[in-house]
Amino acid sequence: MRTPVIAGNWKMNLDRARATGLVRELCERVDGTAVEVGVAPPFPYLAPVAEAARGTRLWVAGQDLHVEPYGAFTGEVSGAMLKDVGCTHVIVGHSERRRLMGESDELVGRKLASALAQGLVPILCVGETLAERQAKRTAAVVLDQLDAALSGVPEQAAAPLIVAYEPVWAIGTGVNATPEQAGEMHRLVRDWLAKRFSAGFADRTRILYGGSVKGENAAGLLAVDGVDGALVGGASLAAASFLSIVKSCPDRARARGLQR
């Protein structure tokens, strides 16, 4: 049975005091749950957040990484550095990186390979824009992104992979995919993983949904067969809203014993 994952992507938000205060509250409240919970703070707060989470079940992720482990790359952060300050996971290929920073599918693939080489769990984001969905290119776009990211990666090396399906048209817009749309895309991704690697690999891999996930819609999305959790944006910036999503995980591995 795949353990659900609820991950909070804080993006460029919070300050040091609020970041560490939030993670301390989360650590107290997620103890004893049957759900994996993690957060991805901005780079300046990774070290204090990781220190606050040390010894707890909550893991910490970087929001991005450079393809090289070190070098003359002003403003960049390597996977080795992320691991050194306490990160165990890293987000790769988020749509905001692709759209706003011009990251190509090929670059995302290199970053994913670097994350695996540095011993980090990559959370690979894939998803289509509204124009691509309206043009009925959703499947082609997502499968191309998967193919480019995992090209040449052997099954054993890819074992830690987490995939996050994030329809770009739903990120930060207040609009989210319907449970039916989410289920369709998660089946598409899992079928591709089975063909690319093996049925066992596909069955073990967690596939998350992301895109305006909040307490009000989380239960319906997380109840869909094949949706193994959520990558949460704005709703992860406050303990109450984030924990409501954790509590929404279905009974097959829900957050039993969540402290109130």
C-alpha atoms as an extended CHARMM CRD file, in Angstrom:
* protein
*
       260  EXT
         1         1  MET       CA              0.0000000000        0.0000000000        0.0000000000  PROA      1               0.0000000000
         2         2  ARG       CA              1.3580000000        3.4060000000       -0.9820000000  PROA      2               0.0000000000
         3         3  THR       CA              1.7320000000        5.7740000000        1.9570000000  PROA      3               0.0000000000
         4         4  PRO       CA              0.0770000000        9.1230000000        1.1420000000  PROA      4               0.0000000000
         5         5  VAL       CA              2.2960000000       12.2030000000        0.9220000000  PROA      5               0.0000000000
         6         6  ILE       CA              1.2100000000       15.7500000000        1.7510000000  PROA      6               0.0000000000
         7         7  ALA       CA              3.9450000000       18.2460000000        0.8270000000  PROA      7               0.0000000000
         8         8  GLY       CA              3.8020000000       22.0010000000        1.2730000000  PROA      8               0.0000000000
         9         9  ASN       CA              5.5610000000       24.2080000000       -1.2640000000  PROA      9               0.0000000000
        10        10  TRP       CA              6.0010000000       27.5520000000        0.4830000000  PROA      10              0.0000000000
        11        11  LYS       CA              7.3810000000       29.2120000000       -2.6630000000  PROA      11              0.0000000000
        12        12  MET       CA              8.7160000000       32.7610000000       -1.9390000000  PROA      12              0.0000000000
        13        13  ASN       CA              6.7360000000       33.3150000000        1.2530000000  PROA      13              0.0000000000
        14        14  LEU       CA              7.1530000000       33.6800000000        5.0330000000  PROA      14              0.0000000000
        15        15  ASP       CA             10.1010000000       34.9610000000        7.0320000000  PROA      15              0.0000000000
        16        16  ARG       CA             12.4660000000       33.1410000000        9.3800000000  PROA      16              0.0000000000
        17        17  ALA       CA             10.3340000000       33.4930000000       12.5090000000  PROA      17              0.0000000000
        18        18  ARG       CA              7.0910000000       32.4700000000       10.8040000000  PROA      18              0.0000000000
        19        19  ALA       CA              8.7850000000       29.6120000000        8.9330000000  PROA      19              0.0000000000
        20        20  THR       CA             10.3120000000       28.0570000000       12.0330000000  PROA      20              0.0000000000
        21        21  GLY       CA              7.1670000000       28.6680000000       14.0730000000  PROA      21              0.0000000000
        22        22  LEU       CA              5.0370000000       26.9590000000       11.4390000000  PROA      22              0.0000000000
        23        23  VAL       CA              7.2760000000       23.9260000000       11.1570000000  PROA      23              0.0000000000
        24        24  ARG       CA              7.4180000000       23.4930000000       14.9410000000  PROA      24              0.0000000000
        25        25  GLU       CA              3.6200000000       23.4910000000       15.0850000000  PROA      25              0.0000000000
        26        26  LEU       CA              3.4220000000       20.9990000000       12.2290000000  PROA      26              0.0000000000
        27        27  CYS       CA              5.9600000000       18.7020000000       13.8770000000  PROA      27              0.0000000000
        28        28  GLU       CA              3.8730000000       18.6230000000       17.0530000000  PROA      28              0.0000000000
        29        29  ARG       CA              0.6460000000       17.9320000000       15.2030000000  PROA      29              0.0000000000
        30        30  VAL       CA              1.7030000000       15.3000000000       12.6340000000  PROA      30              0.0000000000
        31        31  ASP       CA              3.3390000000       12.9650000000       15.1330000000  PROA      31              0.0000000000
        32        32  GLY       CA              1.5750000000        9.6090000000       15.0280000000  PROA      32              0.0000000000
        33        33  THR       CA             -0.0360000000       10.0720000000       11.6190000000  PROA      33              0.0000000000
        34        34  ALA       CA              0.0010000000        7.4770000000        8.8470000000  PROA      34              0.0000000000
        35        35  VAL       CA              0.7890000000       10.1400000000        6.2520000000  PROA      35              0.0000000000
        36        36  GLU       CA              4.1830000000       11.3980000000        5.0810000000  PROA      36              0.0000000000
        37        37  VAL       CA              4.3650000000       15.1520000000        5.5610000000  PROA      37              0.0000000000
        38        38  GLY       CA              7.0140000000       17.5250000000        4.2290000000  PROA      38              0.0000000000
        39        39  VAL       CA              7.6300000000       21.1890000000        3.5030000000  PROA      39              0.0000000000
        40        40  ALA       CA              9.7030000000       23.0630000000        0.9170000000  PROA      40              0.0000000000
        41        41  PRO       CA             10.7870000000       26.4270000000        2.3850000000  PROA      41              0.0000000000
        42        42  PRO       CA             12.6250000000       29.1980000000        0.5140000000  PROA      42              0.0000000000
        43        43  PHE       CA             16.3840000000       28.6150000000        0.3680000000  PROA      43              0.0000000000
        44        44  PRO       CA             17.3550000000       31.0940000000        3.1500000000  PROA      44              0.0000000000
        45        45  TYR       CA             15.1860000000       29.2370000000        5.6680000000  PROA      45              0.0000000000
        46        46  LEU       CA             16.1180000000       25.6500000000        4.8250000000  PROA      46              0.0000000000
        47        47  ALA       CA             18.7160000000       25.3160000000        7.5770000000  PROA      47              0.0000000000
        48        48  PRO       CA             16.5930000000       26.6720000000       10.4680000000  PROA      48              0.0000000000
        49        49  VAL       CA             13.5150000000       24.7690000000        9.2940000000  PROA      49              0.0000000000
        50        50  ALA       CA             15.4860000000       21.5260000000        8.9510000000  PROA      50              0.0000000000
        51        51  GLU       CA             16.9430000000       22.0780000000       12.4180000000  PROA      51              0.0000000000
        52        52  ALA       CA             13.4640000000       22.6470000000       13.8690000000  PROA      52              0.0000000000
        53        53  ALA       CA             12.2610000000       19.4210000000       12.2040000000  PROA      53              0.0000000000
        54        54  ARG       CA             15.2670000000       17.3350000000       13.2460000000  PROA      54              0.0000000000
        55        55  GLY       CA             14.2700000000       14.1020000000       14.9380000000  PROA      55              0.0000000000
        56        56  THR       CA             10.6250000000       14.3490000000       13.8380000000  PROA      56              0.0000000000
        57        57  ARG       CA              8.6450000000       12.6770000000       11.0400000000  PROA      57              0.0000000000
        58        58  LEU       CA              8.4250000000       15.8630000000        8.9950000000  PROA      58              0.0000000000
        59        59  TRP       CA             10.8740000000       16.0590000000        6.0790000000  PROA      59              0.0000000000
        60        60  VAL       CA             12.2670000000       19.1260000000        4.3300000000  PROA      60              0.0000000000
        61        61  ALA       CA             12.6780000000       19.6890000000        0.5900000000  PROA      61              0.0000000000
        62        62  GLY       CA             14.4280000000       22.2000000000       -1.6160000000  PROA      62              0.0000000000
        63        63  GLN       CA             12.2770000000       24.0010000000       -4.1860000000  PROA      63              0.0000000000
        64        64  ASP       CA             14.8910000000       23.5670000000       -6.9290000000  PROA      64              0.0000000000
        65        65  LEU       CA             18.5180000000       22.5810000000       -7.4990000000  PROA      65              0.0000000000
        66        66  HSD       CA             21.3410000000       23.1260000000       -9.9820000000  PROA      66              0.0000000000
        67        67  VAL       CA             22.5040000000       20.2560000000      -12.1740000000  PROA      67              0.0000000000
        68        68  GLU       CA             26.0920000000       20.4590000000      -10.8630000000  PROA      68              0.0000000000
        69        69  PRO       CA             27.1660000000       19.5780000000       -7.2940000000  PROA      69              0.0000000000
        70        70  TYR       CA             29.3870000000       22.7030000000       -7.0450000000  PROA      70              0.0000000000
        71        71  GLY       CA             31.0270000000       25.3550000000       -9.2150000000  PROA      71              0.0000000000
        72        72  ALA       CA             30.9540000000       28.9350000000      -10.4740000000  PROA      72              0.0000000000
        73        73  PHE       CA             27.1740000000       29.3040000000      -10.7380000000  PROA      73              0.0000000000
        74        74  THR       CA             26.2490000000       32.5550000000       -9.0070000000  PROA      74              0.0000000000
        75        75  GLY       CA             22.8850000000       32.4450000000       -7.2750000000  PROA      75              0.0000000000
        76        76  GLU       CA             22.4410000000       28.6860000000       -7.6380000000  PROA      76              0.0000000000
        77        77  VAL       CA             22.1080000000       25.9390000000       -5.0240000000  PROA      77              0.0000000000
        78        78  SER       CA             23.2650000000       22.3540000000       -5.5240000000  PROA      78              0.0000000000
        79        79  GLY       CA             21.7450000000       19.0990000000       -4.3980000000  PROA      79              0.0000000000
        80        80  ALA       CA             24.8060000000       18.4910000000       -2.2550000000  PROA      80              0.0000000000
        81        81  MET       CA             24.1570000000       21.7690000000       -0.4360000000  PROA      81              0.0000000000
        82        82  LEU       CA             20.4870000000       20.9030000000        0.0760000000  PROA      82              0.0000000000
        83        83  LYS       CA             21.4360000000       17.5670000000        1.5740000000  PROA      83              0.0000000000
        84        84  ASP       CA             24.1060000000       19.1840000000        3.7450000000  PROA      84              0.0000000000
        85        85  VAL       CA             21.5670000000       21.4520000000        5.4810000000  PROA      85              0.0000000000
        86        86  GLY       CA             19.1180000000       18.6140000000        6.1210000000  PROA      86              0.0000000000
        87        87  CYS       CA             16.9520000000       18.2370000000        3.0170000000  PROA      87              0.0000000000
        88        88  THR       CA             15.8720000000       14.7570000000        1.9810000000  PROA      88              0.0000000000
        89        89  HSD       CA             13.6680000000       15.7750000000       -0.9700000000  PROA      89              0.0000000000
        90        90  VAL       CA             13.7050000000       18.3400000000       -3.7790000000  PROA      90              0.0000000000
        91        91  ILE       CA             11.0580000000       19.6370000000       -6.1820000000  PROA      91              0.0000000000
        92        92  VAL       CA             12.0750000000       19.3180000000       -9.8360000000  PROA      92              0.0000000000
        93        93  GLY       CA             10.3780000000       20.8950000000      -12.8450000000  PROA      93              0.0000000000
        94        94  HSD       CA              7.6970000000       22.9260000000      -11.1000000000  PROA      94              0.0000000000
        95        95  SER       CA              5.5800000000       24.7460000000      -13.6850000000  PROA      95              0.0000000000
        96        96  GLU       CA              6.6830000000       28.1320000000      -12.3360000000  PROA      96              0.0000000000
        97        97  ARG       CA             10.2920000000       27.1500000000      -13.0260000000  PROA      97              0.0000000000
        98        98  ARG       CA              9.3660000000       25.9420000000      -16.5070000000  PROA      98              0.0000000000
        99        99  ARG       CA              7.1450000000       28.9210000000      -17.3380000000  PROA      99              0.0000000000
       100       100  LEU       CA              8.8070000000       31.8410000000      -15.5430000000  PROA      100             0.0000000000
       101       101  MET       CA             12.4450000000       30.7100000000      -15.6130000000  PROA      101             0.0000000000
       102       102  GLY       CA             12.3750000000       29.0520000000      -19.0260000000  PROA      102             0.0000000000
       103       103  GLU       CA             13.3960000000       25.5890000000      -17.8600000000  PROA      103             0.0000000000
       104       104  SER       CA             13.2120000000       23.0960000000      -20.7080000000  PROA      104             0.0000000000
       105       105  ASP       CA             12.1720000000       19.4600000000      -20.4390000000  PROA      105             0.0000000000
       106       106  GLU       CA             15.8110000000       18.5360000000      -21.0890000000  PROA      106             0.0000000000
       107       107  LEU       CA             17.0440000000       20.6960000000      -18.1960000000  PROA      107             0.0000000000
       108       108  VAL       CA             14.4390000000       19.2080000000      -15.8800000000  PROA      108             0.0000000000
       109       109  GLY       CA             15.7650000000       15.7680000000      -16.7870000000  PROA      109             0.0000000000
       110       110  ARG       CA             19.3100000000       16.8110000000      -15.9080000000  PROA      110             0.0000000000
       111       111  LYS       CA             18.1250000000       18.2130000000      -12.5890000000  PROA      111             0.0000000000
       112       112  LEU       CA             16.2830000000       15.0100000000      -11.7750000000  PROA      112             0.0000000000
       113       113  ALA       CA             19.4030000000       12.9740000000      -12.5420000000  PROA      113             0.0000000000
       114       114  SER       CA             21.4250000000       15.2890000000      -10.2900000000  PROA      114             0.0000000000
       115       115  ALA       CA             18.9200000000       14.9150000000       -7.4570000000  PROA      115             0.0000000000
       116       116  LEU       CA             19.1220000000       11.1270000000       -7.6580000000  PROA      116             0.0000000000
       117       117  ALA       CA             22.9210000000       11.2400000000       -7.8250000000  PROA      117             0.0000000000
       118       118  GLN       CA             23.0070000000       13.3660000000       -4.6650000000  PROA      118             0.0000000000
       119       119  GLY       CA             20.7160000000       10.9700000000       -2.7910000000  PROA      119             0.0000000000
       120       120  LEU       CA             17.6790000000       13.2540000000       -2.7540000000  PROA      120             0.0000000000
       121       121  VAL       CA             14.0960000000       12.1450000000       -3.4060000000  PROA      121             0.0000000000
       122       122  PRO       CA             12.9170000000       14.0570000000       -6.4810000000  PROA      122             0.0000000000
       123       123  ILE       CA              9.3380000000       15.3050000000       -6.6380000000  PROA      123             0.0000000000
       124       124  LEU       CA              8.9070000000       15.5760000000      -10.4040000000  PROA      124             0.0000000000
       125       125  CYS       CA              6.1990000000       18.0370000000      -11.4630000000  PROA      125             0.0000000000
       126       126  VAL       CA              4.3730000000       17.5870000000      -14.7580000000  PROA      126             0.0000000000
       127       127  GLY       CA              1.3020000000       19.3020000000      -16.1430000000  PROA      127             0.0000000000
       128       128  GLU       CA             -0.3120000000       21.1530000000      -19.0090000000  PROA      128             0.0000000000
       129       129  THR       CA             -1.3560000000       24.7680000000      -19.5640000000  PROA      129             0.0000000000
       130       130  LEU       CA             -4.9400000000       25.7990000000      -20.2230000000  PROA      130             0.0000000000
       131       131  ALA       CA             -4.1380000000       26.3560000000      -23.9130000000  PROA      131             0.0000000000
       132       132  GLU       CA             -2.6740000000       22.8630000000      -24.1730000000  PROA      132             0.0000000000
       133       133  ARG       CA             -5.7180000000       21.3100000000      -22.5050000000  PROA      133             0.0000000000
       134       134  GLN       CA             -8.0930000000       23.2290000000      -24.7700000000  PROA      134             0.0000000000
       135       135  ALA       CA             -6.0800000000       22.0370000000      -27.7690000000  PROA      135             0.0000000000
       136       136  LYS       CA             -6.5110000000       18.4440000000      -26.5050000000  PROA      136             0.0000000000
       137       137  ARG       CA             -2.7430000000       18.0890000000      -26.0620000000  PROA      137             0.0000000000
       138       138  THR       CA             -2.8340000000       17.2860000000      -22.3440000000  PROA      138             0.0000000000
       139       139  ALA       CA             -1.7190000000       13.6730000000      -22.6270000000  PROA      139             0.0000000000
       140       140  ALA       CA              0.9990000000       14.4340000000      -25.1870000000  PROA      140             0.0000000000
       141       141  VAL       CA              2.4590000000       17.2780000000      -23.1010000000  PROA      141             0.0000000000
       142       142  VAL       CA              2.5330000000       15.3220000000      -19.8390000000  PROA      142             0.0000000000
       143       143  LEU       CA              3.9680000000       12.1820000000      -21.4240000000  PROA      143             0.0000000000
       144       144  ASP       CA              6.6460000000       14.2150000000      -23.2030000000  PROA      144             0.0000000000
       145       145  GLN       CA              7.6140000000       15.7870000000      -19.8660000000  PROA      145             0.0000000000
       146       146  LEU       CA              7.8400000000       12.3630000000      -18.2250000000  PROA      146             0.0000000000
       147       147  ASP       CA              9.8430000000       10.9300000000      -21.0920000000  PROA      147             0.0000000000
       148       148  ALA       CA             12.3500000000       13.7910000000      -21.1000000000  PROA      148             0.0000000000
       149       149  ALA       CA             12.7740000000       13.7720000000      -17.3220000000  PROA      149             0.0000000000
       150       150  LEU       CA             13.3100000000       10.0300000000      -17.0080000000  PROA      150             0.0000000000
       151       151  SER       CA             15.1690000000        9.3480000000      -20.2410000000  PROA      151             0.0000000000
       152       152  GLY       CA             18.0420000000        6.9970000000      -19.5610000000  PROA      152             0.0000000000
       153       153  VAL       CA             17.2360000000        6.5740000000      -15.8530000000  PROA      153             0.0000000000
       154       154  PRO       CA             17.2400000000        2.8720000000      -14.9010000000  PROA      154             0.0000000000
       155       155  GLU       CA             14.4300000000        1.5040000000      -12.7710000000  PROA      155             0.0000000000
       156       156  GLN       CA             16.5610000000        0.8860000000       -9.6970000000  PROA      156             0.0000000000
       157       157  ALA       CA             17.9340000000        4.4410000000       -9.7370000000  PROA      157             0.0000000000
       158       158  ALA       CA             14.4360000000        5.9030000000      -10.1790000000  PROA      158             0.0000000000
       159       159  ALA       CA             13.0220000000        3.9940000000       -7.2020000000  PROA      159             0.0000000000
       160       160  PRO       CA             12.7030000000        7.0450000000       -4.8500000000  PROA      160             0.0000000000
       161       161  LEU       CA             10.7400000000        9.0520000000       -7.4390000000  PROA      161             0.0000000000
       162       162  ILE       CA              7.5570000000       10.9160000000       -6.5120000000  PROA      162             0.0000000000
       163       163  VAL       CA              5.5050000000       12.4290000000       -9.3510000000  PROA      163             0.0000000000
       164       164  ALA       CA              3.2250000000       15.4380000000       -8.9140000000  PROA      164             0.0000000000
       165       165  TYR       CA              0.6040000000       16.0880000000      -11.5790000000  PROA      165             0.0000000000
       166       166  GLU       CA             -0.0560000000       19.8370000000      -11.5080000000  PROA      166             0.0000000000
       167       167  PRO       CA             -2.3400000000       21.2720000000      -14.1800000000  PROA      167             0.0000000000
       168       168  VAL       CA             -0.7820000000       24.6930000000      -14.7610000000  PROA      168             0.0000000000
       169       169  TRP       CA             -4.2050000000       26.2810000000      -15.2100000000  PROA      169             0.0000000000
       170       170  ALA       CA             -5.0960000000       25.3270000000      -11.6250000000  PROA      170             0.0000000000
       171       171  ILE       CA             -1.9860000000       26.5890000000       -9.8140000000  PROA      171             0.0000000000
       172       172  GLY       CA             -2.7630000000       29.6540000000       -7.7440000000  PROA      172             0.0000000000
       173       173  THR       CA             -5.9730000000       30.3310000000       -9.6500000000  PROA      173             0.0000000000
       174       174  GLY       CA             -8.4840000000       28.9710000000       -7.1700000000  PROA      174             0.0000000000
       175       175  VAL       CA             -9.6180000000       26.5290000000       -9.8580000000  PROA      175             0.0000000000
       176       176  ASN       CA             -8.7050000000       22.8800000000       -9.4820000000  PROA      176             0.0000000000
       177       177  ALA       CA             -9.1560000000       19.8250000000      -11.6210000000  PROA      177             0.0000000000
       178       178  THR       CA            -12.2620000000       17.7930000000      -10.8960000000  PROA      178             0.0000000000
       179       179  PRO       CA            -11.7470000000       14.4250000000       -9.2000000000  PROA      179             0.0000000000
       180       180  GLU       CA            -12.5410000000       12.8180000000      -12.5590000000  PROA      180             0.0000000000
       181       181  GLN       CA             -9.8810000000       14.8670000000      -14.3620000000  PROA      181             0.0000000000
       182       182  ALA       CA             -7.3270000000       14.1450000000      -11.6540000000  PROA      182             0.0000000000
       183       183  GLY       CA             -8.0870000000       10.4320000000      -11.7530000000  PROA      183             0.0000000000
       184       184  GLU       CA             -7.7530000000       10.3230000000      -15.5340000000  PROA      184             0.0000000000
       185       185  MET       CA             -4.3320000000       12.0000000000      -15.4600000000  PROA      185             0.0000000000
       186       186  HSD       CA             -3.0240000000        9.9050000000      -12.5790000000  PROA      186             0.0000000000
       187       187  ARG       CA             -3.9940000000        6.7460000000      -14.4670000000  PROA      187             0.0000000000
       188       188  LEU       CA             -2.2040000000        8.0890000000      -17.5430000000  PROA      188             0.0000000000
       189       189  VAL       CA              0.9860000000        8.7340000000      -15.5580000000  PROA      189             0.0000000000
       190       190  ARG       CA              0.8700000000        5.3560000000      -13.8090000000  PROA      190             0.0000000000
       191       191  ASP       CA              0.2820000000        3.4990000000      -17.0750000000  PROA      191             0.0000000000
       192       192  TRP       CA              3.2800000000        5.2980000000      -18.5890000000  PROA      192             0.0000000000
       193       193  LEU       CA              5.4620000000        4.3730000000      -15.6090000000  PROA      193             0.0000000000
       194       194  ALA       CA              4.4200000000        0.7290000000      -15.9890000000  PROA      194             0.0000000000
       195       195  LYS       CA              5.4380000000        0.7430000000      -19.6520000000  PROA      195             0.0000000000
       196       196  ARG       CA              8.6670000000        2.7090000000      -19.0730000000  PROA      196             0.0000000000
       197       197  PHE       CA              9.7900000000        0.6740000000      -16.0440000000  PROA      197             0.0000000000
       198       198  SER       CA              7.5370000000       -2.1320000000      -14.7670000000  PROA      198             0.0000000000
       199       199  ALA       CA              4.1080000000       -2.7580000000      -13.3130000000  PROA      199             0.0000000000
       200       200  GLY       CA              5.6910000000       -3.1350000000       -9.8700000000  PROA      200             0.0000000000
       201       201  PHE       CA              7.4740000000        0.2030000000      -10.1620000000  PROA      201             0.0000000000
       202       202  ALA       CA              4.2710000000        1.9380000000      -11.2250000000  PROA      202             0.0000000000
       203       203  ASP       CA              2.3620000000        0.3500000000       -8.3610000000  PROA      203             0.0000000000
       204       204  ARG       CA              4.9240000000        1.5500000000       -5.8000000000  PROA      204             0.0000000000
       205       205  THR       CA              5.3280000000        5.1230000000       -7.0720000000  PROA      205             0.0000000000
       206       206  ARG       CA              3.3650000000        7.8600000000       -5.3080000000  PROA      206             0.0000000000
       207       207  ILE       CA              1.6130000000       10.2870000000       -7.6680000000  PROA      207             0.0000000000
       208       208  LEU       CA              0.4220000000       13.5120000000       -6.0450000000  PROA      208             0.0000000000
       209       209  TYR       CA             -2.0890000000       16.0890000000       -7.2230000000  PROA      209             0.0000000000
       210       210  GLY       CA             -1.2550000000       19.7960000000       -7.0630000000  PROA      210             0.0000000000
       211       211  GLY       CA             -3.1600000000       22.9050000000       -8.0580000000  PROA      211             0.0000000000
       212       212  SER       CA             -5.2470000000       25.0140000000       -5.6500000000  PROA      212             0.0000000000
       213       213  VAL       CA             -5.5540000000       22.1630000000       -3.1310000000  PROA      213             0.0000000000
       214       214  LYS       CA             -7.2090000000       23.3530000000        0.0740000000  PROA      214             0.0000000000
       215       215  GLY       CA             -9.2050000000       21.9580000000        2.9380000000  PROA      215             0.0000000000
       216       216  GLU       CA            -12.4970000000       22.4270000000        1.1370000000  PROA      216             0.0000000000
       217       217  ASN       CA            -11.6040000000       20.2690000000       -1.8900000000  PROA      217             0.0000000000
       218       218  ALA       CA             -8.8660000000       17.9720000000       -0.5640000000  PROA      218             0.0000000000
       219       219  ALA       CA            -11.1190000000       15.1220000000        0.5610000000  PROA      219             0.0000000000
       220       220  GLY       CA            -12.7170000000       14.7130000000       -2.8700000000  PROA      220             0.0000000000
       221       221  LEU       CA             -9.3660000000       14.7400000000       -4.6650000000  PROA      221             0.0000000000
       222       222  LEU       CA             -7.5630000000       12.4690000000       -2.2090000000  PROA      222             0.0000000000
       223       223  ALA       CA            -10.3800000000        9.9310000000       -2.3080000000  PROA      223             0.0000000000
       224       224  VAL       CA             -9.7510000000        9.2850000000       -6.0200000000  PROA      224             0.0000000000
       225       225  ASP       CA             -8.1390000000        5.9220000000       -6.6790000000  PROA      225             0.0000000000
       226       226  GLY       CA             -4.5190000000        6.4890000000       -7.6860000000  PROA      226             0.0000000000
       227       227  VAL       CA             -4.1780000000        9.9310000000       -6.0980000000  PROA      227             0.0000000000
       228       228  ASP       CA             -1.5460000000        9.3550000000       -3.4350000000  PROA      228             0.0000000000
       229       229  GLY       CA             -1.4350000000       12.7820000000       -1.8230000000  PROA      229             0.0000000000
       230       230  ALA       CA             -1.0280000000       16.4340000000       -2.6600000000  PROA      230             0.0000000000
       231       231  LEU       CA              1.5770000000       19.0760000000       -3.3890000000  PROA      231             0.0000000000
       232       232  VAL       CA              0.0670000000       22.0950000000       -1.6630000000  PROA      232             0.0000000000
       233       233  GLY       CA              0.8120000000       25.7580000000       -2.3260000000  PROA      233             0.0000000000
       234       234  GLY       CA             -0.9300000000       28.6190000000       -0.5290000000  PROA      234             0.0000000000
       235       235  ALA       CA             -2.8140000000       26.3920000000        1.9020000000  PROA      235             0.0000000000
       236       236  SER       CA              0.5120000000       25.1320000000        3.2920000000  PROA      236             0.0000000000
       237       237  LEU       CA              1.4120000000       28.5640000000        4.7070000000  PROA      237             0.0000000000
       238       238  ALA       CA             -0.7990000000       28.1760000000        7.7800000000  PROA      238             0.0000000000
       239       239  ALA       CA             -0.9040000000       25.1830000000       10.0990000000  PROA      239             0.0000000000
       240       240  ALA       CA             -4.6910000000       24.9610000000       10.2920000000  PROA      240             0.0000000000
       241       241  SER       CA             -5.2930000000       24.8530000000        6.5390000000  PROA      241             0.0000000000
       242       242  PHE       CA             -2.3630000000       22.5120000000        5.8830000000  PROA      242             0.0000000000
       243       243  LEU       CA             -3.3330000000       20.0940000000        8.6440000000  PROA      243             0.0000000000
       244       244  SER       CA             -6.9110000000       20.0090000000        7.3730000000  PROA      244             0.0000000000
       245       245  ILE       CA             -5.5260000000       18.5830000000        4.1310000000  PROA      245             0.0000000000
       246       246  VAL       CA             -3.4540000000       16.0130000000        6.0290000000  PROA      246             0.0000000000
       247       247  LYS       CA             -6.5980000000       14.9590000000        7.8830000000  PROA      247             0.0000000000
       248       248  SER       CA             -8.4380000000       14.6080000000        4.5550000000  PROA      248             0.0000000000
       249       249  CYS       CA             -6.3800000000       11.5760000000        3.5270000000  PROA      249             0.0000000000
       250       250  PRO       CA             -8.7460000000        8.6140000000        3.1660000000  PROA      250             0.0000000000
       251       251  ASP       CA             -9.0520000000        5.7570000000        5.6270000000  PROA      251             0.0000000000
       252       252  ARG       CA             -6.7630000000        3.4740000000        3.6310000000  PROA      252             0.0000000000
       253       253  ALA       CA             -3.8750000000        5.3130000000        5.3190000000  PROA      253             0.0000000000
       254       254  ARG       CA             -5.4070000000        8.3900000000        6.8550000000  PROA      254             0.0000000000
       255       255  ALA       CA             -3.9180000000       10.6140000000        9.5200000000  PROA      255             0.0000000000
       256       256  ARG       CA             -4.9940000000        8.5470000000       12.5180000000  PROA      256             0.0000000000
       257       257  GLY       CA             -4.1990000000       10.0900000000       15.8490000000  PROA      257             0.0000000000
       258       258  LEU       CA             -3.6420000000       13.6050000000       14.4990000000  PROA      258             0.0000000000
       259       259  GLN       CA             -3.3050000000       15.8120000000       17.5380000000  PROA      259             0.0000000000
       260       260  ARG       CA             -5.8880000000       18.5260000000       17.9200000000  PROA      260             0.0000000000
